[in-house]
Amino acid sequence: MNLPQVITDLVKAQDDFDSVAYANCFSETAVVFDEGKTHHGKKEIEHWISDANTRYQSVMKPLSYEENGTESILKAEVSGTFPGSPIVLSYHLQINNGAIQSLKVTG
């Protein structure tokens, strides 16, 4: 599967539980929506993923990737210490100049 470099970096950061590297995949003004909450900017994203890493110990296995105009969708099998693991999640991304501008995670 041919993934953009920023998505490859995001998956590696997730699998390494590296919240700083994960946040660095995003623009300064990026927005993330996950589990009913919105996180704005790199600092909030770093705190969100750090907390999620502590709670869930999630790793990602990319299954498919498609681009639809300005939005890209990564489907990944996510496994960790949460009920129902593993599950397939969809990562709805907007990428601009090699940085993620927005991410919405859906089941």
C-alpha positions in Angstrom: 0.0 0.0 0.0 1.4 3.4 -1.0 0.8 5.8 1.9 1.9 9.5 2.0 4.9 10.0 4.2 2.9 11.8 6.9 0.6 8.8 7.2 3.5 6.4 7.4 5.0 8.7 10.1 1.7 8.8 12.0 1.4 5.0 12.1 5.0 4.6 13.2 4.5 7.2 16.0 1.3 5.4 17.1 2.9 2.0 17.2 5.9 3.4 19.1 3.6 5.2 21.6 5.5 8.4 20.7 3.0 11.3 21.4 5.5 14.0 20.4 6.2 12.4 17.0 2.5 11.8 16.5 1.7 15.4 17.2 4.4 16.5 14.8 2.5 14.9 11.9 -0.1 17.8 12.4 0.0 21.4 11.5 0.0 24.0 14.3 -3.7 24.7 13.7 -4.9 21.1 13.2 -8.1 19.8 14.6 -8.7 16.2 15.8 -12.2 14.8 16.6 -12.3 11.5 18.4 -14.5 9.9 21.1 -16.9 12.8 21.0 -14.2 15.4 21.8 -12.4 18.0 19.6 -8.7 18.8 20.1 -7.1 22.0 18.6 -3.5 22.5 17.8 -0.4 20.4 18.3 -0.2 20.7 22.1 -3.8 19.5 22.6 -3.3 16.7 20.1 -0.1 15.6 21.9 -2.0 15.5 25.3 -4.9 13.6 23.7 -2.7 10.9 22.1 -0.5 10.6 25.2 -3.7 10.0 27.3 -5.0 7.5 24.7 -1.7 5.7 24.6 -1.7 5.3 28.4 -5.4 4.1 28.4 -5.4 1.9 25.3 -1.9 0.9 24.2 -3.2 0.9 20.6 -1.2 -0.1 17.6 -2.4 0.3 14.0 -2.3 -2.0 11.0 -3.3 -0.1 7.8 -5.8 -2.0 5.7 -6.7 0.5 2.9 -6.1 4.1 1.9 -8.0 6.2 -0.6 -8.0 9.9 -1.5 -11.3 11.6 -2.4 -10.7 15.2 -3.4 -9.5 17.0 -0.3 -10.2 14.2 2.1 -8.2 10.9 2.5 -9.5 7.9 4.4 -7.2 5.4 6.1 -8.8 2.2 7.3 -6.8 0.5 10.0 -7.1 -2.4 12.3 -6.5 -1.1 15.8 -5.7 -3.4 18.6 -4.9 -2.5 22.2 -6.2 -2.8 25.8 -9.8 -1.8 25.1 -13.0 -3.9 25.0 -13.6 -5.4 21.5 -10.0 -5.2 20.4 -9.1 -5.4 17.6 -11.5 -3.1 15.7 -11.4 -1.4 12.3 -11.4 2.4 12.5 -11.6 4.9 9.7 -9.3 7.9 9.9 -10.7 10.8 7.8 -7.8 13.1 7.1 -7.2 16.4 5.4 -3.5 16.8 4.5 -1.9 20.0 3.2 1.8 20.6 2.5 2.8 17.3 4.1 1.0 18.0 7.4 -2.4 16.8 8.7 -4.9 19.6 8.9 -7.7 17.6 10.4 -8.5 14.1 11.6 -11.8 12.5 12.4 -11.7 9.0 13.8 -14.9 6.9 13.2 -15.8 3.3 13.8 
